[in-house]
């Protein structure tokens, strides 16, 4: 029999795992332990968006 995990608990656990990973990546980034290409990608992903994406109609 499989156990059912409440939605709130599942979301909280997923966020905790993502927060741990984000903290580890931030520590590696701050210490300069990432490849330059990966560091540039992370810097790009963490940069705030300058404008919201616009919706384009399908052709």
Backbone as numpy.savetxt, mean C-alpha at the origin, in Angstrom:
# Nx Ny Nz CAx CAy CAz Cx Cy Cz
-15.59 -28.30 9.26 -16.44 -27.13 9.26 -15.54 -25.90 9.26
-15.88 -24.93 8.44 -15.08 -23.71 8.37 -15.68 -22.63 9.26
-14.80 -21.87 9.87 -15.24 -20.78 10.74 -15.47 -19.53 9.90
-16.47 -18.78 10.28 -16.76 -17.53 9.59 -16.18 -16.39 10.41
-15.35 -15.59 9.77 -14.74 -14.44 10.43 -15.60 -13.22 10.13
-15.97 -12.46 11.14 -16.76 -11.25 10.87 -15.99 -10.29 9.96
-16.73 -9.59 9.14 -16.15 -8.68 8.15 -15.22 -7.67 8.82
-15.65 -7.07 9.92 -14.86 -6.06 10.61 -13.53 -6.63 11.08
-13.56 -7.86 11.58 -12.33 -8.50 12.06 -11.40 -8.78 10.89
-11.94 -9.25 9.78 -11.11 -9.53 8.61 -10.45 -8.26 8.09
-11.20 -7.16 8.04 -10.64 -5.90 7.58 -9.57 -5.40 8.54
-9.82 -5.50 9.83 -8.84 -5.06 10.83 -7.55 -5.86 10.73
-7.67 -7.17 10.54 -6.48 -8.02 10.43 -5.71 -7.72 9.15
-6.42 -7.50 8.05 -5.76 -7.17 6.79 -5.04 -5.82 6.90
-5.69 -4.85 7.53 -5.05 -3.54 7.70 -3.80 -3.65 8.57
-3.85 -4.48 9.59 -2.68 -4.65 10.47 -1.51 -5.23 9.69
-1.76 -6.22 8.85 -0.70 -6.81 8.04 -0.14 -5.79 7.06
-1.02 -5.02 6.41 -0.56 -4.00 5.47 0.22 -2.90 6.17
-0.20 -2.52 7.37 0.52 -1.50 8.13 1.92 -1.98 8.50
2.05 -3.27 8.88 3.36 -3.82 9.20 4.26 -3.81 7.97
3.72 -4.21 6.83 4.50 -4.22 5.59 4.90 -2.80 5.21
3.97 -1.87 5.32 4.27 -0.47 4.98 5.35 0.09 5.90
5.31 -0.25 7.18 6.33 0.22 8.12 7.70 -0.38 7.78
7.73 -1.65 7.42 8.99 -2.30 7.05 9.57 -1.67 5.79
8.71 -1.40 4.79 9.17 -0.77 3.56 9.68 0.64 3.85
8.96 1.39 4.69 9.38 2.75 5.03 10.74 2.74 5.73
10.96 1.78 6.62 12.24 1.68 7.32 13.36 1.36 6.34
13.13 0.42 5.43 14.14 0.08 4.43 14.40 1.27 3.51
13.36 1.98 3.14 13.49 3.15 2.27 14.31 4.24 2.97
14.01 4.49 4.24 14.72 5.53 4.99 16.18 5.16 5.20
16.47 3.88 5.35 17.84 3.43 5.58 18.62 3.25 4.29
17.97 3.43 3.14 18.66 3.29 1.86 18.94 1.85 1.47
18.15 0.92 1.96 18.38 -0.50 1.68 17.63 -1.01 0.46
16.96 -0.12 -0.26 16.21 -0.56 -1.44 17.00 -0.26 -2.71
16.77 -1.06 -3.74 17.35 -0.76 -5.05 16.86 0.61 -5.50
17.66 1.35 -6.25 17.22 2.67 -6.71 15.91 2.63 -7.50
15.72 1.61 -8.32 14.48 1.50 -9.10 13.28 1.31 -8.18
13.42 0.45 -7.19 12.32 0.20 -6.25 12.07 1.43 -5.38
13.13 2.12 -4.98 12.96 3.33 -4.17 12.22 4.40 -4.97
12.54 4.52 -6.26 11.84 5.50 -7.10 10.37 5.13 -7.26
10.09 3.85 -7.41 8.70 3.40 -7.54 7.92 3.68 -6.26
8.52 3.38 -5.12 7.84 3.64 -3.85 7.61 5.12 -3.65
8.61 5.94 -3.98 8.44 7.39 -3.85 7.30 7.87 -4.73
7.19 7.29 -5.93 6.10 7.66 -6.84 4.75 7.23 -6.27
4.67 6.04 -5.73 3.40 5.54 -5.20 2.96 6.30 -3.97
3.91 6.75 -3.15 3.57 7.46 -1.92 3.34 8.95 -2.14
3.68 9.44 -3.34 3.47 10.85 -3.64 1.97 11.10 -3.76
1.46 12.15 -3.13 0.02 12.41 -3.25 -0.36 12.74 -4.68
-1.53 12.33 -5.06 -2.02 12.60 -6.42 -2.25 14.10 -6.56
-1.84 14.65 -7.70 -2.00 16.08 -7.91 -3.43 16.44 -8.27
-4.11 15.53 -8.93 -5.49 15.79 -9.32 -6.23 14.46 -9.39
-7.51 14.47 -9.13 -8.26 13.21 -9.24 -8.31 12.74 -10.69
-8.39 11.45 -10.85 -8.47 10.89 -12.19 -9.80 11.29 -12.84
-9.72 11.57 -14.11 -10.94 11.95 -14.82 -11.51 10.74 -15.53
-12.79 10.68 -15.61 -13.47 9.57 -16.28 -13.49 9.84 -17.77
-13.09 8.85 -18.54 -13.14 9.01 -20.00 -14.12 7.99 -20.55
-14.98 8.45 -21.42 -15.98 7.57 -22.02 -15.29 6.58 -22.96
-15.85 5.40 -23.06 -15.31 4.40 -23.97 -15.51 4.85 -25.40
-14.57 4.47 -26.26 -14.64 4.89 -27.66 -15.69 4.11 -28.42
